[in-house]
């Protein structure tokens, strides 16, 4: 695999961004990939859902669901800036 600075810029769109599968499986998997430096240096994700949530509410949901298994203090804030929810 290429080093993350050689990977193409990527936008990852998540349908059902406020859903259970996203909170339990996708967010922890993306976290693991970011810790392994397996994501491109220019990476953003867009969460799309019919639920009306603000960006901050969505982040808190991800955090509360995953706080038992993830060390969020070490999650790169640069990656967190890419989290958006669109309706």
PyMOL Python script that loads the backbone (N, CA, C, O; Angstrom):
from pymol import cmd

cmd.read_pdbstr("""\
ATOM      1  N   UNK A   1       0.836  -1.182   0.000  1.00  0.00           N
ATOM      2  CA  UNK A   1       0.000   0.000   0.000  1.00  0.00           C
ATOM      3  C   UNK A   1       0.879   1.243   0.000  1.00  0.00           C
ATOM      4  O   UNK A   1       1.966   1.247   0.578  1.00  0.00           O
ATOM      5  N   UNK A   2       0.406   2.286  -0.646  1.00  0.00           N
ATOM      6  CA  UNK A   2       1.146   3.540  -0.705  1.00  0.00           C
ATOM      7  C   UNK A   2       1.108   4.239   0.651  1.00  0.00           C
ATOM      8  O   UNK A   2       0.154   4.060   1.408  1.00  0.00           O
ATOM      9  N   UNK A   3       2.140   5.038   0.971  1.00  0.00           N
ATOM     10  CA  UNK A   3       2.046   5.887   2.167  1.00  0.00           C
ATOM     11  C   UNK A   3       0.884   6.869   1.999  1.00  0.00           C
ATOM     12  O   UNK A   3       0.520   7.217   0.875  1.00  0.00           O
ATOM     13  N   UNK A   4       0.307   7.313   3.113  1.00  0.00           N
ATOM     14  CA  UNK A   4      -0.908   8.133   3.023  1.00  0.00           C
ATOM     15  C   UNK A   4      -0.706   9.437   2.271  1.00  0.00           C
ATOM     16  O   UNK A   4      -1.678   9.976   1.742  1.00  0.00           O
ATOM     17  N   UNK A   5       0.516   9.977   2.197  1.00  0.00           N
ATOM     18  CA  UNK A   5       0.728  11.216   1.450  1.00  0.00           C
ATOM     19  C   UNK A   5       0.761  10.976  -0.058  1.00  0.00           C
ATOM     20  O   UNK A   5       0.780  11.931  -0.834  1.00  0.00           O
ATOM     21  N   UNK A   6       0.768   9.710  -0.482  1.00  0.00           N
ATOM     22  CA  UNK A   6       0.748   9.389  -1.903  1.00  0.00           C
ATOM     23  C   UNK A   6      -0.623   8.903  -2.368  1.00  0.00           C
ATOM     24  O   UNK A   6      -0.822   8.668  -3.560  1.00  0.00           O
ATOM     25  N   UNK A   7      -1.566   8.751  -1.447  1.00  0.00           N
ATOM     26  CA  UNK A   7      -2.915   8.320  -1.814  1.00  0.00           C
ATOM     27  C   UNK A   7      -3.700   9.504  -2.375  1.00  0.00           C
ATOM     28  O   UNK A   7      -3.464  10.654  -2.005  1.00  0.00           O
ATOM     29  N   UNK A   8      -4.622   9.206  -3.259  1.00  0.00           N
ATOM     30  CA  UNK A   8      -5.465  10.243  -3.851  1.00  0.00           C
ATOM     31  C   UNK A   8      -6.358  10.871  -2.782  1.00  0.00           C
ATOM     32  O   UNK A   8      -6.806  10.171  -1.874  1.00  0.00           O
ATOM     33  N   UNK A   9      -6.630  12.190  -2.871  1.00  0.00           N
ATOM     34  CA  UNK A   9      -7.608  12.807  -1.966  1.00  0.00           C
ATOM     35  C   UNK A   9      -8.940  12.067  -2.079  1.00  0.00           C
ATOM     36  O   UNK A   9      -9.350  11.673  -3.171  1.00  0.00           O
ATOM     37  N   UNK A  10      -9.604  11.884  -0.951  1.00  0.00           N
ATOM     38  CA  UNK A  10     -10.819  11.069  -0.923  1.00  0.00           C
ATOM     39  C   UNK A  10     -11.917  11.742  -0.118  1.00  0.00           C
ATOM     40  O   UNK A  10     -11.670  12.315   0.943  1.00  0.00           O
ATOM     41  N   UNK A  11     -13.137  11.661  -0.644  1.00  0.00           N
ATOM     42  CA  UNK A  11     -14.335  12.051   0.102  1.00  0.00           C
ATOM     43  C   UNK A  11     -15.162  10.784   0.245  1.00  0.00           C
ATOM     44  O   UNK A  11     -15.554  10.173  -0.749  1.00  0.00           O
ATOM     45  N   UNK A  12     -15.426  10.391   1.489  1.00  0.00           N
ATOM     46  CA  UNK A  12     -16.151   9.168   1.812  1.00  0.00           C
ATOM     47  C   UNK A  12     -17.561   9.564   2.232  1.00  0.00           C
ATOM     48  O   UNK A  12     -17.734  10.225   3.256  1.00  0.00           O
ATOM     49  N   UNK A  13     -18.570   9.171   1.460  1.00  0.00           N
ATOM     50  CA  UNK A  13     -19.962   9.517   1.748  1.00  0.00           C
ATOM     51  C   UNK A  13     -20.630   8.342   2.446  1.00  0.00           C
ATOM     52  O   UNK A  13     -20.611   7.216   1.949  1.00  0.00           O
ATOM     53  N   UNK A  14     -21.222   8.618   3.606  1.00  0.00           N
ATOM     54  CA  UNK A  14     -21.884   7.581   4.398  1.00  0.00           C
ATOM     55  C   UNK A  14     -23.392   7.829   4.349  1.00  0.00           C
ATOM     56  O   UNK A  14     -23.876   8.823   4.890  1.00  0.00           O
ATOM     57  N   UNK A  15     -24.127   6.938   3.709  1.00  0.00           N
ATOM     58  CA  UNK A  15     -25.589   6.980   3.756  1.00  0.00           C
ATOM     59  C   UNK A  15     -26.035   6.428   5.105  1.00  0.00           C
ATOM     60  O   UNK A  15     -25.536   5.392   5.543  1.00  0.00           O
ATOM     61  N   UNK A  16     -26.957   7.101   5.758  1.00  0.00           N
ATOM     62  CA  UNK A  16     -27.362   6.668   7.101  1.00  0.00           C
ATOM     63  C   UNK A  16     -26.314   7.054   8.126  1.00  0.00           C
ATOM     64  O   UNK A  16     -26.015   6.284   9.038  1.00  0.00           O
ATOM     65  N   UNK A  17     -25.758   8.240   7.976  1.00  0.00           N
ATOM     66  CA  UNK A  17     -24.663   8.701   8.827  1.00  0.00           C
ATOM     67  C   UNK A  17     -24.976   8.783  10.308  1.00  0.00           C
ATOM     68  O   UNK A  17     -24.062   8.739  11.131  1.00  0.00           O
ATOM     69  N   UNK A  18     -26.241   8.900  10.666  1.00  0.00           N
ATOM     70  CA  UNK A  18     -26.606   8.966  12.081  1.00  0.00           C
ATOM     71  C   UNK A  18     -27.064   7.600  12.601  1.00  0.00           C
ATOM     72  O   UNK A  18     -27.527   7.488  13.736  1.00  0.00           O
ATOM     73  N   UNK A  19     -26.937   6.581  11.782  1.00  0.00           N
ATOM     74  CA  UNK A  19     -27.457   5.264  12.132  1.00  0.00           C
ATOM     75  C   UNK A  19     -26.544   4.425  13.001  1.00  0.00           C
ATOM     76  O   UNK A  19     -25.391   4.766  13.262  1.00  0.00           O
ATOM     77  N   UNK A  20     -27.106   3.322  13.433  1.00  0.00           N
ATOM     78  CA  UNK A  20     -26.438   2.395  14.335  1.00  0.00           C
ATOM     79  C   UNK A  20     -25.185   1.769  13.707  1.00  0.00           C
ATOM     80  O   UNK A  20     -24.146   1.692  14.362  1.00  0.00           O
ATOM     81  N   UNK A  21     -25.269   1.331  12.472  1.00  0.00           N
ATOM     82  CA  UNK A  21     -24.125   0.715  11.807  1.00  0.00           C
ATOM     83  C   UNK A  21     -22.953   1.695  11.704  1.00  0.00           C
ATOM     84  O   UNK A  21     -21.801   1.314  11.910  1.00  0.00           O
ATOM     85  N   UNK A  22     -23.246   2.931  11.390  1.00  0.00           N
ATOM     86  CA  UNK A  22     -22.193   3.949  11.296  1.00  0.00           C
ATOM     87  C   UNK A  22     -21.511   4.144  12.638  1.00  0.00           C
ATOM     88  O   UNK A  22     -20.283   4.162  12.716  1.00  0.00           O
ATOM     89  N   UNK A  23     -22.299   4.291  13.694  1.00  0.00           N
ATOM     90  CA  UNK A  23     -21.724   4.528  15.028  1.00  0.00           C
ATOM     91  C   UNK A  23     -20.935   3.323  15.539  1.00  0.00           C
ATOM     92  O   UNK A  23     -19.858   3.479  16.115  1.00  0.00           O
ATOM     93  N   UNK A  24     -21.474   2.124  15.325  1.00  0.00           N
ATOM     94  CA  UNK A  24     -20.833   0.933  15.898  1.00  0.00           C
ATOM     95  C   UNK A  24     -19.705   0.357  15.057  1.00  0.00           C
ATOM     96  O   UNK A  24     -18.763  -0.224  15.595  1.00  0.00           O
ATOM     97  N   UNK A  25     -19.796   0.515  13.721  1.00  0.00           N
ATOM     98  CA  UNK A  25     -18.823  -0.158  12.851  1.00  0.00           C
ATOM     99  C   UNK A  25     -17.966   0.798  12.022  1.00  0.00           C
ATOM    100  O   UNK A  25     -16.739   0.696  12.028  1.00  0.00           O
ATOM    101  N   UNK A  26     -18.604   1.723  11.312  1.00  0.00           N
ATOM    102  CA  UNK A  26     -17.840   2.568  10.388  1.00  0.00           C
ATOM    103  C   UNK A  26     -16.928   3.566  11.096  1.00  0.00           C
ATOM    104  O   UNK A  26     -15.761   3.705  10.729  1.00  0.00           O
ATOM    105  N   UNK A  27     -17.444   4.258  12.100  1.00  0.00           N
ATOM    106  CA  UNK A  27     -16.616   5.240  12.799  1.00  0.00           C
ATOM    107  C   UNK A  27     -15.405   4.579  13.464  1.00  0.00           C
ATOM    108  O   UNK A  27     -14.292   5.081  13.311  1.00  0.00           O
ATOM    109  N   UNK A  28     -15.580   3.470  14.196  1.00  0.00           N
ATOM    110  CA  UNK A  28     -14.389   2.808  14.749  1.00  0.00           C
ATOM    111  C   UNK A  28     -13.415   2.327  13.665  1.00  0.00           C
ATOM    112  O   UNK A  28     -12.200   2.389  13.854  1.00  0.00           O
ATOM    113  N   UNK A  29     -13.944   1.850  12.533  1.00  0.00           N
ATOM    114  CA  UNK A  29     -13.062   1.393  11.449  1.00  0.00           C
ATOM    115  C   UNK A  29     -12.286   2.560  10.857  1.00  0.00           C
ATOM    116  O   UNK A  29     -11.092   2.432  10.583  1.00  0.00           O
ATOM    117  N   UNK A  30     -12.947   3.693  10.656  1.00  0.00           N
ATOM    118  CA  UNK A  30     -12.249   4.878  10.141  1.00  0.00           C
ATOM    119  C   UNK A  30     -11.203   5.367  11.136  1.00  0.00           C
ATOM    120  O   UNK A  30     -10.118   5.800  10.750  1.00  0.00           O
ATOM    121  N   UNK A  31     -11.537   5.294  12.407  1.00  0.00           N
ATOM    122  CA  UNK A  31     -10.568   5.672  13.440  1.00  0.00           C
ATOM    123  C   UNK A  31      -9.328   4.787  13.356  1.00  0.00           C
ATOM    124  O   UNK A  31      -8.202   5.286  13.375  1.00  0.00           O
ATOM    125  N   UNK A  32      -9.534   3.483  13.263  1.00  0.00           N
ATOM    126  CA  UNK A  32      -8.399   2.552  13.160  1.00  0.00           C
ATOM    127  C   UNK A  32      -7.554   2.845  11.930  1.00  0.00           C
ATOM    128  O   UNK A  32      -6.325   2.837  12.002  1.00  0.00           O
ATOM    129  N   UNK A  33      -8.204   3.101  10.806  1.00  0.00           N
ATOM    130  CA  UNK A  33      -7.458   3.426   9.588  1.00  0.00           C
ATOM    131  C   UNK A  33      -6.660   4.712   9.748  1.00  0.00           C
ATOM    132  O   UNK A  33      -5.535   4.814   9.258  1.00  0.00           O
ATOM    133  N   UNK A  34      -7.240   5.696  10.433  1.00  0.00           N
ATOM    134  CA  UNK A  34      -6.505   6.954  10.632  1.00  0.00           C
ATOM    135  C   UNK A  34      -5.305   6.741  11.551  1.00  0.00           C
ATOM    136  O   UNK A  34      -4.251   7.341  11.341  1.00  0.00           O
ATOM    137  N   UNK A  35      -5.455   5.896  12.563  1.00  0.00           N
ATOM    138  CA  UNK A  35      -4.346   5.614  13.475  1.00  0.00           C
ATOM    139  C   UNK A  35      -3.213   4.867  12.762  1.00  0.00           C
ATOM    140  O   UNK A  35      -2.041   5.062  13.081  1.00  0.00           O
ATOM    141  N   UNK A  36      -3.564   4.027  11.813  1.00  0.00           N
ATOM    142  CA  UNK A  36      -2.572   3.273  11.043  1.00  0.00           C
ATOM    143  C   UNK A  36      -2.000   4.103   9.892  1.00  0.00           C
ATOM    144  O   UNK A  36      -1.142   3.630   9.146  1.00  0.00           O
ATOM    145  N   UNK A  37      -2.474   5.332   9.753  1.00  0.00           N
ATOM    146  CA  UNK A  37      -2.087   6.201   8.632  1.00  0.00           C
ATOM    147  C   UNK A  37      -2.397   5.547   7.289  1.00  0.00           C
ATOM    148  O   UNK A  37      -1.631   5.659   6.332  1.00  0.00           O
ATOM    149  N   UNK A  38      -3.540   4.861   7.241  1.00  0.00           N
ATOM    150  CA  UNK A  38      -3.969   4.186   6.024  1.00  0.00           C
ATOM    151  C   UNK A  38      -4.971   5.002   5.220  1.00  0.00           C
ATOM    152  O   UNK A  38      -5.398   4.581   4.145  1.00  0.00           O
ATOM    153  N   UNK A  39      -5.348   6.173   5.739  1.00  0.00           N
ATOM    154  CA  UNK A  39      -6.238   7.068   5.003  1.00  0.00           C
ATOM    155  C   UNK A  39      -5.388   8.100   4.266  1.00  0.00           C
ATOM    156  O   UNK A  39      -4.279   8.417   4.696  1.00  0.00           O
ATOM    157  N   UNK A  40      -5.908   8.623   3.156  1.00  0.00           N
ATOM    158  CA  UNK A  40      -5.170   9.676   2.463  1.00  0.00           C
ATOM    159  C   UNK A  40      -4.961  10.891   3.371  1.00  0.00           C
ATOM    160  O   UNK A  40      -5.758  11.140   4.276  1.00  0.00           O
ATOM    161  N   UNK A  41      -3.903  11.632   3.129  1.00  0.00           N
ATOM    162  CA  UNK A  41      -3.645  12.849   3.900  1.00  0.00           C
ATOM    163  C   UNK A  41      -4.805  13.834   3.753  1.00  0.00           C
ATOM    164  O   UNK A  41      -5.143  14.548   4.698  1.00  0.00           O
ATOM    165  N   UNK A  42      -5.415  13.869   2.562  1.00  0.00           N
ATOM    166  CA  UNK A  42      -6.579  14.721   2.311  1.00  0.00           C
ATOM    167  C   UNK A  42      -7.814  13.829   2.276  1.00  0.00           C
ATOM    168  O   UNK A  42      -8.209  13.341   1.217  1.00  0.00           O
ATOM    169  N   UNK A  43      -8.423  13.621   3.450  1.00  0.00           N
ATOM    170  CA  UNK A  43      -9.579  12.737   3.592  1.00  0.00           C
ATOM    171  C   UNK A  43     -10.699  13.477   4.311  1.00  0.00           C
ATOM    172  O   UNK A  43     -10.471  14.132   5.328  1.00  0.00           O
ATOM    173  N   UNK A  44     -11.892  13.367   3.779  1.00  0.00           N
ATOM    174  CA  UNK A  44     -13.084  13.906   4.434  1.00  0.00           C
ATOM    175  C   UNK A  44     -14.187  12.882   4.323  1.00  0.00           C
ATOM    176  O   UNK A  44     -14.226  12.087   3.384  1.00  0.00           O
ATOM    177  N   UNK A  45     -15.090  12.910   5.300  1.00  0.00           N
ATOM    178  CA  UNK A  45     -16.273  12.071   5.174  1.00  0.00           C
ATOM    179  C   UNK A  45     -17.500  12.946   5.314  1.00  0.00           C
ATOM    180  O   UNK A  45     -17.508  13.931   6.051  1.00  0.00           O
ATOM    181  N   UNK A  46     -18.528  12.563   4.593  1.00  0.00           N
ATOM    182  CA  UNK A  46     -19.801  13.279   4.611  1.00  0.00           C
ATOM    183  C   UNK A  46     -20.864  12.273   5.042  1.00  0.00           C
ATOM    184  O   UNK A  46     -21.078  11.258   4.380  1.00  0.00           O
ATOM    185  N   UNK A  47     -21.521  12.566   6.151  1.00  0.00           N
ATOM    186  CA  UNK A  47     -22.599  11.714   6.649  1.00  0.00           C
ATOM    187  C   UNK A  47     -23.932  12.270   6.149  1.00  0.00           C
ATOM    188  O   UNK A  47     -24.259  13.431   6.396  1.00  0.00           O
ATOM    189  N   UNK A  48     -24.685  11.449   5.456  1.00  0.00           N
ATOM    190  CA  UNK A  48     -25.979  11.837   4.913  1.00  0.00           C
ATOM    191  C   UNK A  48     -27.051  11.033   5.634  1.00  0.00           C
ATOM    192  O   UNK A  48     -26.951   9.812   5.748  1.00  0.00           O
ATOM    193  N   UNK A  49     -28.080  11.728   6.123  1.00  0.00           N
ATOM    194  CA  UNK A  49     -29.157  11.043   6.825  1.00  0.00           C
ATOM    195  C   UNK A  49     -30.405  11.892   6.780  1.00  0.00           C
ATOM    196  O   UNK A  49     -30.333  13.103   6.570  1.00  0.00           O
ATOM    197  N   UNK A  50     -31.546  11.264   6.974  1.00  0.00           N
ATOM    198  CA  UNK A  50     -32.802  12.019   6.997  1.00  0.00           C
ATOM    199  C   UNK A  50     -33.073  12.618   8.380  1.00  0.00           C
ATOM    200  O   UNK A  50     -33.971  13.447   8.533  1.00  0.00           O
ATOM    201  N   UNK A  51     -32.301  12.200   9.385  1.00  0.00           N
ATOM    202  CA  UNK A  51     -32.436  12.727  10.738  1.00  0.00           C
ATOM    203  C   UNK A  51     -31.825  14.122  10.778  1.00  0.00           C
ATOM    204  O   UNK A  51     -30.739  14.344  10.242  1.00  0.00           O
ATOM    205  N   UNK A  52     -32.517  15.055  11.406  1.00  0.00           N
ATOM    206  CA  UNK A  52     -32.057  16.442  11.488  1.00  0.00           C
ATOM    207  C   UNK A  52     -31.128  16.608  12.683  1.00  0.00           C
ATOM    208  O   UNK A  52     -31.593  16.785  13.810  1.00  0.00           O
ATOM    209  N   UNK A  53     -29.818  16.554  12.449  1.00  0.00           N
ATOM    210  CA  UNK A  53     -28.806  16.705  13.498  1.00  0.00           C
ATOM    211  C   UNK A  53     -27.783  17.753  13.094  1.00  0.00           C
ATOM    212  O   UNK A  53     -27.451  17.890  11.917  1.00  0.00           O
ATOM    213  N   UNK A  54     -27.292  18.486  14.070  1.00  0.00           N
ATOM    214  CA  UNK A  54     -26.187  19.399  13.795  1.00  0.00           C
ATOM    215  C   UNK A  54     -24.882  18.615  13.754  1.00  0.00           C
ATOM    216  O   UNK A  54     -24.827  17.470  14.205  1.00  0.00           O
ATOM    217  N   UNK A  55     -23.837  19.223  13.216  1.00  0.00           N
ATOM    218  CA  UNK A  55     -22.521  18.579  13.181  1.00  0.00           C
ATOM    219  C   UNK A  55     -22.059  18.213  14.591  1.00  0.00           C
ATOM    220  O   UNK A  55     -21.548  17.116  14.816  1.00  0.00           O
ATOM    221  N   UNK A  56     -22.239  19.134  15.539  1.00  0.00           N
ATOM    222  CA  UNK A  56     -21.789  18.883  16.914  1.00  0.00           C
ATOM    223  C   UNK A  56     -22.564  17.742  17.566  1.00  0.00           C
ATOM    224  O   UNK A  56     -21.979  16.924  18.276  1.00  0.00           O
ATOM    225  N   UNK A  57     -23.860  17.680  17.333  1.00  0.00           N
ATOM    226  CA  UNK A  57     -24.670  16.597  17.886  1.00  0.00           C
ATOM    227  C   UNK A  57     -24.220  15.254  17.325  1.00  0.00           C
ATOM    228  O   UNK A  57     -24.121  14.267  18.054  1.00  0.00           O
ATOM    229  N   UNK A  58     -23.952  15.226  16.029  1.00  0.00           N
ATOM    230  CA  UNK A  58     -23.486  13.987  15.409  1.00  0.00           C
ATOM    231  C   UNK A  58     -22.144  13.562  16.004  1.00  0.00           C
ATOM    232  O   UNK A  58     -21.953  12.384  16.305  1.00  0.00           O
ATOM    233  N   UNK A  59     -21.232  14.484  16.175  1.00  0.00           N
ATOM    234  CA  UNK A  59     -19.932  14.154  16.765  1.00  0.00           C
ATOM    235  C   UNK A  59     -20.095  13.619  18.190  1.00  0.00           C
ATOM    236  O   UNK A  59     -19.427  12.659  18.577  1.00  0.00           O
ATOM    237  N   UNK A  60     -20.990  14.247  18.972  1.00  0.00           N
ATOM    238  CA  UNK A  60     -21.225  13.767  20.336  1.00  0.00           C
ATOM    239  C   UNK A  60     -21.796  12.350  20.322  1.00  0.00           C
ATOM    240  O   UNK A  60     -21.420  11.523  21.153  1.00  0.00           O
ATOM    241  N   UNK A  61     -22.692  12.068  19.392  1.00  0.00           N
ATOM    242  CA  UNK A  61     -23.244  10.710  19.264  1.00  0.00           C
ATOM    243  C   UNK A  61     -22.150   9.701  18.956  1.00  0.00           C
ATOM    244  O   UNK A  61     -22.073   8.643  19.579  1.00  0.00           O
ATOM    245  N   UNK A  62     -21.301  10.042  17.982  1.00  0.00           N
ATOM    246  CA  UNK A  62     -20.193   9.153  17.645  1.00  0.00           C
ATOM    247  C   UNK A  62     -19.297   8.946  18.848  1.00  0.00           C
ATOM    248  O   UNK A  62     -18.860   7.829  19.124  1.00  0.00           O
ATOM    249  N   UNK A  63     -19.028  10.022  19.559  1.00  0.00           N
ATOM    250  CA  UNK A  63     -18.126   9.948  20.716  1.00  0.00           C
ATOM    251  C   UNK A  63     -18.731   9.100  21.824  1.00  0.00           C
ATOM    252  O   UNK A  63     -18.053   8.234  22.377  1.00  0.00           O
ATOM    253  N   UNK A  64     -20.010   9.336  22.161  1.00  0.00           N
ATOM    254  CA  UNK A  64     -20.622   8.597  23.275  1.00  0.00           C
ATOM    255  C   UNK A  64     -20.755   7.114  22.949  1.00  0.00           C
ATOM    256  O   UNK A  64     -20.601   6.272  23.833  1.00  0.00           O
ATOM    257  N   UNK A  65     -21.033   6.790  21.709  1.00  0.00           N
ATOM    258  CA  UNK A  65     -21.176   5.392  21.309  1.00  0.00           C
ATOM    259  C   UNK A  65     -19.829   4.678  21.319  1.00  0.00           C
ATOM    260  O   UNK A  65     -19.748   3.498  21.661  1.00  0.00           O
ATOM    261  N   UNK A  66     -18.794   5.384  20.951  1.00  0.00           N
ATOM    262  CA  UNK A  66     -17.494   4.747  20.747  1.00  0.00           C
ATOM    263  C   UNK A  66     -16.513   4.966  21.883  1.00  0.00           C
ATOM    264  O   UNK A  66     -15.411   4.419  21.855  1.00  0.00           O
ATOM    265  N   UNK A  67     -16.886   5.752  22.881  1.00  0.00           N
ATOM    266  CA  UNK A  67     -15.918   6.108  23.922  1.00  0.00           C
ATOM    267  C   UNK A  67     -15.433   4.908  24.726  1.00  0.00           C
ATOM    268  O   UNK A  67     -14.366   4.968  25.338  1.00  0.00           O
ATOM    269  N   UNK A  68     -16.191   3.830  24.734  1.00  0.00           N
ATOM    270  CA  UNK A  68     -15.761   2.642  25.460  1.00  0.00           C
ATOM    271  C   UNK A  68     -14.602   1.938  24.761  1.00  0.00           C
ATOM    272  O   UNK A  68     -13.780   1.295  25.414  1.00  0.00           O
ATOM    273  N   UNK A  69     -14.534   2.058  23.429  1.00  0.00           N
ATOM    274  CA  UNK A  69     -13.528   1.318  22.682  1.00  0.00           C
ATOM    275  C   UNK A  69     -12.455   2.199  22.058  1.00  0.00           C
ATOM    276  O   UNK A  69     -11.403   1.689  21.676  1.00  0.00           O
ATOM    277  N   UNK A  70     -12.683   3.497  21.943  1.00  0.00           N
ATOM    278  CA  UNK A  70     -11.737   4.384  21.279  1.00  0.00           C
ATOM    279  C   UNK A  70     -11.120   5.373  22.254  1.00  0.00           C
ATOM    280  O   UNK A  70     -11.776   5.833  23.189  1.00  0.00           O
ATOM    281  N   UNK A  71      -9.880   5.687  22.032  1.00  0.00           N
ATOM    282  CA  UNK A  71      -9.222   6.740  22.791  1.00  0.00           C
ATOM    283  C   UNK A  71      -9.334   8.022  21.970  1.00  0.00           C
ATOM    284  O   UNK A  71      -8.454   8.336  21.168  1.00  0.00           O
ATOM    285  N   UNK A  72     -10.427   8.759  22.177  1.00  0.00           N
ATOM    286  CA  UNK A  72     -10.732   9.914  21.342  1.00  0.00           C
ATOM    287  C   UNK A  72      -9.746  11.060  21.528  1.00  0.00           C
ATOM    288  O   UNK A  72      -9.667  11.938  20.670  1.00  0.00           O
ATOM    289  N   UNK A  73      -8.993  11.075  22.626  1.00  0.00           N
ATOM    290  CA  UNK A  73      -8.018  12.140  22.813  1.00  0.00           C
ATOM    291  C   UNK A  73      -6.967  12.120  21.721  1.00  0.00           C
ATOM    292  O   UNK A  73      -6.384  13.156  21.398  1.00  0.00           O
ATOM    293  N   UNK A  74      -6.719  10.944  21.146  1.00  0.00           N
ATOM    294  CA  UNK A  74      -5.684  10.822  20.129  1.00  0.00           C
ATOM    295  C   UNK A  74      -6.237  10.856  18.716  1.00  0.00           C
ATOM    296  O   UNK A  74      -5.481  10.719  17.754  1.00  0.00           O
ATOM    297  N   UNK A  75      -7.558  11.038  18.574  1.00  0.00           N
ATOM    298  CA  UNK A  75      -8.144  11.120  17.241  1.00  0.00           C
ATOM    299  C   UNK A  75      -7.744  12.452  16.628  1.00  0.00           C
ATOM    300  O   UNK A  75      -7.954  13.498  17.242  1.00  0.00           O
ATOM    301  N   UNK A  76      -7.174  12.436  15.433  1.00  0.00           N
ATOM    302  CA  UNK A  76      -6.685  13.679  14.832  1.00  0.00           C
ATOM    303  C   UNK A  76      -7.815  14.672  14.578  1.00  0.00           C
ATOM    304  O   UNK A  76      -8.803  14.346  13.920  1.00  0.00           O
ATOM    305  N   UNK A  77      -7.660  15.871  15.098  1.00  0.00           N
ATOM    306  CA  UNK A  77      -8.687  16.894  14.912  1.00  0.00           C
ATOM    307  C   UNK A  77      -8.830  17.273  13.442  1.00  0.00           C
ATOM    308  O   UNK A  77      -9.904  17.698  13.017  1.00  0.00           O
ATOM    309  N   UNK A  78      -7.761  17.125  12.662  1.00  0.00           N
ATOM    310  CA  UNK A  78      -7.847  17.434  11.244  1.00  0.00           C
ATOM    311  C   UNK A  78      -8.876  16.539  10.566  1.00  0.00           C
ATOM    312  O   UNK A  78      -9.630  16.998   9.708  1.00  0.00           O
ATOM    313  N   UNK A  79      -8.913  15.262  10.948  1.00  0.00           N
ATOM    314  CA  UNK A  79      -9.882  14.341  10.358  1.00  0.00           C
ATOM    315  C   UNK A  79     -11.287  14.685  10.825  1.00  0.00           C
ATOM    316  O   UNK A  79     -12.242  14.568  10.057  1.00  0.00           O
ATOM    317  N   UNK A  80     -11.424  15.112  12.083  1.00  0.00           N
ATOM    318  CA  UNK A  80     -12.727  15.436  12.641  1.00  0.00           C
ATOM    319  C   UNK A  80     -13.374  16.601  11.904  1.00  0.00           C
ATOM    320  O   UNK A  80     -14.600  16.670  11.816  1.00  0.00           O
ATOM    321  N   UNK A  81     -12.564  17.520  11.371  1.00  0.00           N
ATOM    322  CA  UNK A  81     -13.122  18.668  10.659  1.00  0.00           C
ATOM    323  C   UNK A  81     -13.912  18.232   9.441  1.00  0.00           C
ATOM    324  O   UNK A  81     -14.808  18.950   8.996  1.00  0.00           O
ATOM    325  N   UNK A  82     -13.593  17.063   8.893  1.00  0.00           N
ATOM    326  CA  UNK A  82     -14.287  16.605   7.691  1.00  0.00           C
ATOM    327  C   UNK A  82     -15.642  16.006   7.951  1.00  0.00           C
ATOM    328  O   UNK A  82     -16.374  15.737   6.998  1.00  0.00           O
ATOM    329  N   UNK A  83     -16.021  15.780   9.212  1.00  0.00           N
ATOM    330  CA  UNK A  83     -17.300  15.142   9.524  1.00  0.00           C
ATOM    331  C   UNK A  83     -18.419  16.170   9.367  1.00  0.00           C
ATOM    332  O   UNK A  83     -18.444  17.180  10.069  1.00  0.00           O
ATOM    333  N   UNK A  84     -19.314  15.916   8.471  1.00  0.00           N
ATOM    334  CA  UNK A  84     -20.466  16.789   8.225  1.00  0.00           C
ATOM    335  C   UNK A  84     -21.683  15.918   8.030  1.00  0.00           C
ATOM    336  O   UNK A  84     -21.581  14.801   7.524  1.00  0.00           O
ATOM    337  N   UNK A  85     -22.845  16.429   8.433  1.00  0.00           N
ATOM    338  CA  UNK A  85     -24.078  15.699   8.145  1.00  0.00           C
ATOM    339  C   UNK A  85     -24.935  16.579   7.233  1.00  0.00           C
ATOM    340  O   UNK A  85     -25.113  17.773   7.472  1.00  0.00           O
ATOM    341  N   UNK A  86     -25.446  15.961   6.207  1.00  0.00           N
ATOM    342  CA  UNK A  86     -26.273  16.659   5.224  1.00  0.00           C
ATOM    343  C   UNK A  86     -27.605  15.947   5.122  1.00  0.00           C
ATOM    344  O   UNK A  86     -27.671  14.718   5.162  1.00  0.00           O
ATOM    345  N   UNK A  87     -28.650  16.714   4.994  1.00  0.00           N
ATOM    346  CA  UNK A  87     -29.997  16.161   4.857  1.00  0.00           C
ATOM    347  C   UNK A  87     -30.473  16.272   3.434  1.00  0.00           C
ATOM    348  O   UNK A  87     -31.590  15.858   3.123  1.00  0.00           O
TER     349      UNK A  87
END
""", "prot")
cmd.dss("prot")
cmd.show_as("cartoon", "prot")
cmd.util.cbc("prot")
cmd.orient("prot")
